[in-house]
């Protein structure tokens, strides 16, 4: 048996849609430039139909029913796309919550004295709340997905291995070195050493904000691994504060070739490879 | 019994490990190599491990041992062609093989050995100069 409230809303669905879209557009928080009017209309219409089809059924609270699943699917899609486009939680939430307002305002006009039966309004409330919770879950999880993707992108971007000369590689490290990143850095470096047959690798740590014993441990590991491969490793870009910290922590870098700047490291790499950089002879004036 | 061939080339001994080392094989290699150095009074040992994909702490120790033993017998050891994964494993095992010389490939390893030998002979020449 179909529920009377559902039937009524189905008849009035045009009015509900209009009033819902108006409420959505009136909300100050909505960024108009992000979403065109048309798009709101299309999404709203689709979603409204699926919600009404739930309300038409007797067991509207059943979250397992095919109708509810269809509505959830549409809502998930809308929320995910909004989260990806950088909408605020408020803007996303308004989409669902304003539907409740639209339903009730339409129903008010239908019943005499504007008194919507308690059971019906409760039914609508419960359904919308269930959908709102779903929206937030989806919103947060899509945001987390974005964050995860960015994290992995950052770690990819921040460990480039540059071939600065024949047989010389440079690896500028930017950001804190944790175990996971050290692993990536080390692997990238060693692969590149094999690939380019380089004999010298310069690790530039001027972009590392702080060096503690753990970071130093990771640096030493990288240097030792490079050495095992048969290449020399120079650490450059050690800022005065970092030199102080290293000594205060009692970390022994005596076996590691360290240089103050990348330029110095490059110069000593040239010396190791018996290369020389000098000015060309001045050109004759005529 | 399996053996890893050791090739003599002038003053050097060449060892190419083409199979994954198991313990028995590694121990045999160690004793064979020491005997060969002694027999030919070789000045350098080059071990190519580019085909080795798996190492454990025992292999790491054997490599270190070989280097130390050859040092006592007055020969330099160069390990060449270590795979990145192998290098990372050895470091994670805490075996930086500090006594062993390393090179990227056989060519560079040979150059390194020759350099070391040249250095040794000049030192000896200097000494004799001083004496006369």
HADDOCK unambig.tbl for C-alpha pairs under 7 A between the chains (distance, minus, plus):
assign (segid A and resid 187 and name CA) (segid B and resid 84 and name CA) 6.88 0.50 0.50
assign (segid A and resid 190 and name CA) (segid B and resid 84 and name CA) 5.40 0.50 0.50
assign (segid A and resid 191 and name CA) (segid B and resid 84 and name CA) 6.42 0.50 0.50
assign (segid A and resid 197 and name CA) (segid B and resid 104 and name CA) 6.74 0.50 0.50
assign (segid A and resid 221 and name CA) (segid B and resid 91 and name CA) 6.29 0.50 0.50
assign (segid A and resid 224 and name CA) (segid B and resid 91 and name CA) 6.89 0.50 0.50
assign (segid A and resid 224 and name CA) (segid B and resid 96 and name CA) 5.94 0.50 0.50
assign (segid A and resid 225 and name CA) (segid B and resid 87 and name CA) 5.27 0.50 0.50
assign (segid A and resid 225 and name CA) (segid B and resid 88 and name CA) 5.91 0.50 0.50
assign (segid A and resid 225 and name CA) (segid B and resid 91 and name CA) 6.11 0.50 0.50
assign (segid A and resid 227 and name CA) (segid B and resid 102 and name CA) 6.89 0.50 0.50
assign (segid A and resid 228 and name CA) (segid B and resid 87 and name CA) 5.94 0.50 0.50
assign (segid A and resid 228 and name CA) (segid B and resid 102 and name CA) 5.85 0.50 0.50
assign (segid A and resid 229 and name CA) (segid B and resid 81 and name CA) 6.74 0.50 0.50
assign (segid A and resid 229 and name CA) (segid B and resid 82 and name CA) 5.35 0.50 0.50
assign (segid A and resid 229 and name CA) (segid B and resid 87 and name CA) 6.51 0.50 0.50
assign (segid A and resid 229 and name CA) (segid B and resid 102 and name CA) 6.33 0.50 0.50
assign (segid A and resid 229 and name CA) (segid B and resid 103 and name CA) 6.37 0.50 0.50
assign (segid A and resid 229 and name CA) (segid B and resid 104 and name CA) 5.93 0.50 0.50
assign (segid A and resid 230 and name CA) (segid B and resid 80 and name CA) 6.89 0.50 0.50
assign (segid A and resid 230 and name CA) (segid B and resid 102 and name CA) 4.13 0.50 0.50
assign (segid A and resid 230 and name CA) (segid B and resid 103 and name CA) 3.56 0.50 0.50
assign (segid A and resid 230 and name CA) (segid B and resid 104 and name CA) 4.82 0.50 0.50
assign (segid A and resid 231 and name CA) (segid B and resid 103 and name CA) 6.56 0.50 0.50
assign (segid A and resid 231 and name CA) (segid B and resid 104 and name CA) 6.79 0.50 0.50
